[in-house]
Amino acid sequence: MTKQTFFIPIFSLCVILIALLHQHYFGMEPCAWCVFQRFFFSLIFFTYFIGFIFNKLQRQVIYFISFFSLLGIITAIYQTFVANYSESCSISFAETFMSFTQLNKMFPFIFESYALCADANISLIGIPYSVWGLLSFCLIFVFSIHHLYKTHSNH
């Protein structure tokens, strides 16, 4: 992996750490969709380091990072425009996924949700957290696509 792409895992890790800080020190309990976004940031972070270890897979790793960021964008859009306004107590896809993978049991510090989306719809400087996640995923997606385009034009 290149120095230019090192921004991706550092940024993803920072997003996760900021979310954990707000949860565990400022008492902002996450909903299932917030935790689902953390899952995609974690995938992006760990995928980058798999690519770093197996240096020959650089292009494929960036494709996966682009794909995971796109899934994060879809998740954040759904949370922003649907889940944040739902007061339903039915189990969502995000909760089902976390329960199925057992991530919420293995790593509850990171992946356990404690609030309904409508209750956890909190803003930071006037922008909802789900939109911050959306902007973060968009930034990673644009950065990864730019890197793919740049490396493709060099061949």
C-alpha positions as CSV (number, residue, x, y, z in Angstrom):
1,M,0.0,0.0,0.0
2,T,1.2,3.5,-0.6
3,K,1.7,6.5,1.6
4,Q,-1.1,8.3,-0.1
5,T,-3.6,5.6,0.9
6,F,-2.5,5.5,4.6
7,F,-5.1,8.2,5.2
8,I,-7.8,5.6,4.8
9,P,-7.2,3.4,7.9
10,I,-6.1,6.3,10.1
11,F,-9.3,8.2,9.2
12,S,-11.4,5.1,9.8
13,L,-9.7,4.4,13.2
14,C,-10.3,8.1,14.2
15,V,-14.0,7.8,13.4
16,I,-14.3,4.7,15.5
17,L,-12.3,6.2,18.4
18,I,-14.4,9.4,18.3
19,A,-17.6,7.3,18.4
20,L,-16.3,5.3,21.3
21,L,-15.2,8.4,23.2
22,H,-18.7,10.0,22.8
23,Q,-20.3,6.7,23.9
24,H,-18.2,5.8,26.8
25,Y,-17.2,9.2,28.2
26,F,-20.0,11.5,27.1
27,G,-22.9,9.0,27.5
28,M,-24.2,9.1,23.9
29,E,-25.6,5.6,23.6
30,P,-25.5,4.2,20.0
31,C,-28.4,2.7,18.1
32,A,-28.0,-0.5,16.0
33,W,-27.4,1.6,12.8
34,C,-24.6,3.6,14.5
35,V,-23.0,0.3,15.5
36,F,-23.5,-1.0,12.0
37,Q,-21.6,2.0,10.6
38,R,-18.8,1.2,13.1
39,F,-18.7,-2.3,11.6
40,F,-18.0,-0.9,8.1
41,F,-15.4,1.5,9.4
42,S,-13.7,-1.5,11.1
43,L,-13.9,-3.5,7.9
44,I,-12.2,-0.7,6.0
45,F,-9.5,-0.4,8.7
46,F,-8.7,-4.1,8.8
47,T,-9.0,-4.6,5.0
48,Y,-6.3,-1.9,4.5
49,F,-3.9,-3.7,6.8
50,I,-4.5,-7.1,5.1
51,G,-3.5,-5.3,2.0
52,F,-0.5,-3.8,3.7
53,I,0.6,-7.3,4.8
54,F,0.0,-8.8,1.4
55,N,1.4,-6.1,-0.7
56,K,0.6,-7.8,-4.0
57,L,-3.2,-7.3,-3.4
58,Q,-3.2,-3.5,-3.4
59,R,-5.7,-2.9,-6.2
60,Q,-8.1,-5.6,-4.9
61,V,-7.9,-4.2,-1.4
62,I,-8.8,-0.7,-2.6
63,Y,-11.8,-2.3,-4.5
64,F,-12.9,-3.9,-1.2
65,I,-12.4,-0.6,0.6
66,S,-14.5,1.2,-2.0
67,F,-17.2,-1.4,-1.7
68,F,-17.3,-1.3,2.1
69,S,-17.4,2.5,2.0
70,L,-20.3,2.3,-0.4
71,L,-22.1,-0.1,1.9
72,G,-21.4,2.4,4.7
73,I,-22.9,5.2,2.6
74,I,-26.1,3.2,2.0
75,T,-26.2,2.4,5.8
76,A,-25.8,6.0,6.7
77,I,-28.4,7.2,4.2
78,Y,-30.9,4.7,5.6
79,Q,-30.2,5.7,9.1
80,T,-30.4,9.4,8.3
81,F,-33.7,9.3,6.3
82,V,-35.5,6.3,7.7
83,A,-34.2,4.8,10.9
84,N,-33.8,8.1,12.8
85,Y,-37.5,8.7,12.4
86,S,-38.7,5.3,13.3
87,E,-40.1,4.7,16.7
88,S,-40.7,1.0,16.0
89,C,-39.4,-1.5,18.5
90,S,-39.1,-4.2,15.8
91,I,-35.7,-5.7,15.2
92,S,-33.9,-4.0,12.4
93,F,-31.5,-5.6,9.9
94,A,-28.6,-3.9,11.7
95,E,-29.6,-5.6,15.0
96,T,-30.1,-8.9,13.3
97,F,-26.7,-8.8,11.6
98,M,-24.9,-7.9,14.8
99,S,-26.7,-10.8,16.6
100,F,-26.0,-13.2,13.8
101,T,-22.3,-12.4,13.7
102,Q,-22.1,-12.3,17.5
103,L,-19.9,-9.1,17.3
104,N,-22.1,-7.5,19.9
105,K,-21.3,-10.3,22.3
106,M,-17.6,-10.7,21.4
107,F,-16.9,-6.9,21.4
108,P,-19.7,-5.2,23.3
109,F,-17.5,-2.2,24.0
110,I,-17.6,-1.4,20.3
111,F,-20.6,-3.2,18.8
112,E,-23.4,-3.3,21.3
113,S,-26.3,-1.0,20.7
114,Y,-28.2,0.6,23.6
115,A,-30.7,3.0,22.1
116,L,-33.4,3.3,19.5
117,C,-32.5,5.3,16.5
118,A,-35.1,7.9,17.2
119,D,-33.7,8.3,20.7
120,A,-30.1,8.4,19.5
121,N,-30.6,10.9,16.8
122,I,-28.2,13.4,18.2
123,S,-26.3,16.3,16.5
124,L,-22.8,17.5,16.7
125,I,-22.5,21.2,15.8
126,G,-26.0,21.0,14.3
127,I,-25.2,17.9,12.1
128,P,-26.7,14.5,13.0
129,Y,-24.1,11.8,13.8
130,S,-25.5,9.7,11.0
131,V,-24.7,12.5,8.5
132,W,-21.1,12.7,9.9
133,G,-20.9,9.0,9.2
134,L,-22.2,9.5,5.7
135,L,-19.7,12.3,5.0
136,S,-16.9,10.2,6.4
137,F,-17.8,7.2,4.2
138,C,-18.2,9.5,1.2
139,L,-14.7,10.9,1.8
140,I,-13.2,7.4,2.0
141,F,-15.1,6.3,-1.1
142,V,-13.9,9.4,-3.1
143,F,-10.4,8.9,-1.9
144,S,-10.3,5.2,-2.8
145,I,-11.9,5.8,-6.2
146,H,-9.4,8.5,-6.9
147,H,-6.5,6.1,-5.9
148,L,-7.9,3.5,-8.3
149,Y,-8.2,5.9,-11.1
150,K,-4.7,7.3,-10.5
151,T,-3.1,3.8,-10.4
152,H,-5.1,2.7,-13.4
153,S,-3.9,5.7,-15.5
154,N,-0.3,4.9,-14.5
155,H,-0.5,1.5,-16.2
